[in-house]
Each structure stands twice: as structure tokens, then as C-alpha cells.
Amino acid sequence: MQQGESVAKNIKRILNGESTEEFEYVDRGTVCSLGSHDGVGMVFGKPIAGKKAAFMKKVIDTRAVFKIGGIGLAFKKVNSRL
């Protein structure tokens, strides 16, 4: 997500005749779901597992959908799970 946002902004800057900005990765962690109620991960340097990790993965996925398609698409994603 981070790099994609940076690329999009830089393309816009190029089209506007502006200089590009260097991409800087910010490591907030990694989360992996292992089914719908289990997962593992590292968030801000702290290990998480089980239901907390699975929930965090769902939050991350929903945030990504929100950033791409807005609140309507995010609600559709959440409601499709219910």
C-alpha cells in the first residue's frame, strides 16, 4: 500500500511537471491470517497471535479497501462477512 500510494503521487507530480519524492518504507509490522479465527504477526515490534492477529488482519484488509473505494465499499466488505 505504502509504495503504491507513493507511485501514484509521483505520477501525478510528473504529469504536473513537478519533481518526484523518494519513497520511504515505514515498517508497521506484518500480519498473516490462518483461517477466519486464527493468525500470527508482528505489529509495531510486538508479536501477536490467535484471534487478535486474525482481527488485526481483518482491520488491515478493511482499511485498504476503504482507502481504495471509500466508506461504501468498506461497508460492503464488512457486511459480506456477517
Backbone bond lengths (Angstrom), bond angles and torsions (degrees), N, CA, C in turn:
res aa  C-N    CA-C-N  psi(-1)  N-CA   C-N-CA  omega(-1)  CA-C   N-CA-C  phi
1 M - - - 1.447 - - 1.525 110.56 -
2 Q 1.331 115.71 -48.33 1.464 119.08 -176.32 1.524 111.41 -58.09
3 Q 1.314 116.01 -47.19 1.460 119.35 -176.63 1.528 110.90 -69.22
4 G 1.315 117.21 -36.84 1.459 120.72 177.88 1.519 111.94 -62.18
5 E 1.337 116.34 -42.12 1.465 120.38 177.46 1.523 110.60 -63.11
6 S 1.319 116.17 -41.09 1.460 120.84 179.74 1.530 110.92 -63.80
7 V 1.335 116.50 -42.93 1.466 120.62 179.20 1.530 110.29 -62.61
8 A 1.334 116.66 -45.09 1.468 120.29 -179.58 1.529 111.03 -60.43
9 K 1.327 116.34 -44.38 1.471 120.07 179.16 1.525 110.98 -63.94
10 N 1.328 116.70 -40.28 1.465 119.81 -179.77 1.528 112.26 -69.00
11 I 1.321 117.57 -35.55 1.469 119.67 175.56 1.524 109.56 -62.52
12 K 1.326 116.20 -43.96 1.467 120.16 177.99 1.527 110.68 -61.03
13 R 1.336 115.70 -41.87 1.467 119.80 179.42 1.535 110.65 -63.32
14 I 1.321 117.65 -41.91 1.470 121.63 178.84 1.527 110.10 -62.24
15 L 1.329 116.64 -44.94 1.464 120.62 -179.83 1.528 112.11 -63.84
16 N 1.338 116.12 -27.89 1.467 120.95 178.25 1.524 112.41 -90.94
17 G 1.345 116.46 5.59 1.458 120.35 178.77 1.517 114.04 74.03
18 E 1.322 116.94 20.52 1.466 121.80 -179.86 1.525 109.82 -100.06
19 S 1.315 116.13 163.08 1.466 120.08 177.43 1.530 109.72 -78.22
20 T 1.326 115.17 152.33 1.462 120.54 -179.30 1.520 110.53 -83.89
21 E 1.329 114.42 162.69 1.463 120.92 177.01 1.522 108.91 -110.56
22 E 1.313 116.09 143.08 1.462 121.32 -179.74 1.528 110.00 -71.27
23 F 1.328 115.80 140.70 1.462 121.40 177.66 1.521 110.07 -78.87
24 E 1.327 116.02 133.92 1.458 121.79 175.47 1.520 108.78 -126.60
25 Y 1.321 116.92 115.43 1.461 122.09 -179.12 1.521 110.49 -75.55
26 V 1.324 116.39 134.76 1.461 122.59 175.45 1.526 106.58 -114.07
27 D 1.329 116.63 114.01 1.464 121.46 -177.71 1.524 109.93 -82.47
28 R 1.322 115.59 105.01 1.462 120.80 177.47 1.524 110.91 -98.16
29 G 1.330 115.97 -6.86 1.450 120.45 178.13 1.510 112.48 124.37
30 T 1.327 114.59 -174.81 1.455 122.73 -178.77 1.517 108.44 -142.06
31 V 1.324 116.30 138.14 1.462 120.78 178.19 1.520 108.56 -134.40
32 C 1.327 115.32 138.84 1.460 121.49 179.67 1.527 108.59 -129.41
33 S 1.334 116.71 126.46 1.464 118.98 176.27 1.525 108.83 -83.51
34 L 1.309 114.89 144.44 1.469 122.18 177.26 1.524 106.81 -123.70
35 G 1.309 115.70 69.23 1.458 120.95 -172.17 1.521 109.11 95.93
36 S 1.326 116.62 -174.18 1.465 119.61 -174.67 1.526 113.74 -82.46
37 H 1.325 118.45 -15.43 1.466 119.96 -176.72 1.522 113.87 -128.67
38 D 1.326 117.04 18.29 1.460 119.57 -178.69 1.527 108.82 -146.70
39 G 1.312 115.77 152.29 1.453 119.73 178.81 1.513 111.39 -172.38
40 V 1.319 115.78 174.28 1.458 122.72 176.59 1.522 107.72 -140.65
41 G 1.312 115.23 156.78 1.454 117.32 176.90 1.501 113.79 176.87
42 M 1.320 113.61 178.73 1.455 123.38 177.17 1.526 105.35 -133.85
43 V 1.322 117.40 117.27 1.464 122.03 -177.72 1.523 108.65 -122.10
44 F 1.331 115.72 119.68 1.467 122.21 -177.31 1.531 111.47 50.54
45 G 1.345 115.61 39.56 1.456 121.36 176.16 1.515 115.51 83.66
46 K 1.335 117.18 2.06 1.465 120.13 -179.39 1.526 109.78 -114.25
47 P 1.350 116.65 132.74 1.463 119.27 179.68 1.529 111.39 -72.47
48 I 1.332 116.21 141.42 1.460 121.25 173.01 1.522 107.57 -133.42
49 A 1.328 115.59 155.02 1.461 120.13 -179.60 1.520 109.46 -154.88
50 G 1.318 114.50 167.97 1.457 120.78 176.01 1.516 113.23 73.95
51 K 1.346 114.64 -142.61 1.464 121.13 -176.51 1.525 112.14 -64.47
52 K 1.336 117.09 -34.60 1.473 120.10 178.55 1.525 110.88 -61.76
53 A 1.319 116.45 -43.11 1.465 120.58 179.96 1.527 110.82 -68.00
54 A 1.324 117.36 -40.58 1.467 120.61 178.40 1.525 110.11 -63.56
55 F 1.332 117.11 -41.29 1.467 121.23 177.94 1.525 110.41 -64.28
56 M 1.327 117.00 -43.67 1.462 120.92 -179.89 1.527 110.50 -61.72
57 K 1.330 117.62 -39.18 1.463 121.58 178.02 1.527 110.52 -61.95
58 K 1.332 116.79 -41.83 1.466 120.56 178.35 1.527 110.85 -64.67
59 V 1.330 117.10 -39.08 1.468 121.28 177.60 1.530 110.04 -62.93
60 I 1.325 116.56 -45.44 1.467 121.41 -179.85 1.533 110.43 -62.23
61 D 1.331 116.83 -44.87 1.469 120.69 179.11 1.523 111.25 -61.33
62 T 1.334 116.62 -44.98 1.462 121.09 -178.76 1.523 110.78 -65.70
63 R 1.319 117.53 -38.24 1.471 120.95 177.60 1.526 110.37 -62.74
64 A 1.322 116.58 -41.69 1.466 120.13 179.37 1.527 110.66 -63.08
65 V 1.329 116.97 -42.84 1.463 120.93 178.30 1.528 109.89 -63.94
66 F 1.325 117.30 -40.87 1.467 121.67 178.14 1.527 111.14 -60.57
67 K 1.324 116.46 -44.24 1.464 119.95 -178.60 1.527 111.78 -65.27
68 I 1.321 117.14 -29.97 1.459 121.00 -179.56 1.531 111.61 -84.51
69 G 1.341 116.70 -47.45 1.463 120.04 -170.88 1.506 116.65 -117.07
70 G 1.326 117.58 1.63 1.456 119.75 178.09 1.520 113.35 85.14
71 I 1.324 114.25 -176.69 1.462 121.49 -173.75 1.528 112.17 -64.26
72 G 1.332 117.38 -36.89 1.464 120.25 -178.95 1.514 112.55 -61.12
73 L 1.309 116.69 -46.68 1.460 120.84 179.65 1.528 111.06 -67.52
74 A 1.323 117.12 -37.31 1.467 120.53 178.13 1.528 110.34 -63.26
75 F 1.342 117.34 -42.69 1.467 120.20 177.74 1.523 111.28 -63.32
76 K 1.332 117.09 -39.18 1.463 119.99 177.47 1.520 110.43 -60.77
77 K 1.327 116.82 -41.60 1.465 121.13 179.95 1.524 110.64 -63.66
78 V 1.333 116.38 -46.28 1.466 120.72 -179.27 1.524 110.05 -64.74
79 N 1.333 117.55 -45.38 1.466 121.12 -178.19 1.519 112.54 -67.40
80 S 1.322 118.61 -26.42 1.462 120.50 179.11 1.524 111.44 -69.74
81 R 1.321 116.91 -18.96 1.475 121.11 179.16 1.519 112.19 -85.70
82 L 1.322 117.20 -18.14 1.470 120.41 -175.08 1.501 112.31 -81.13
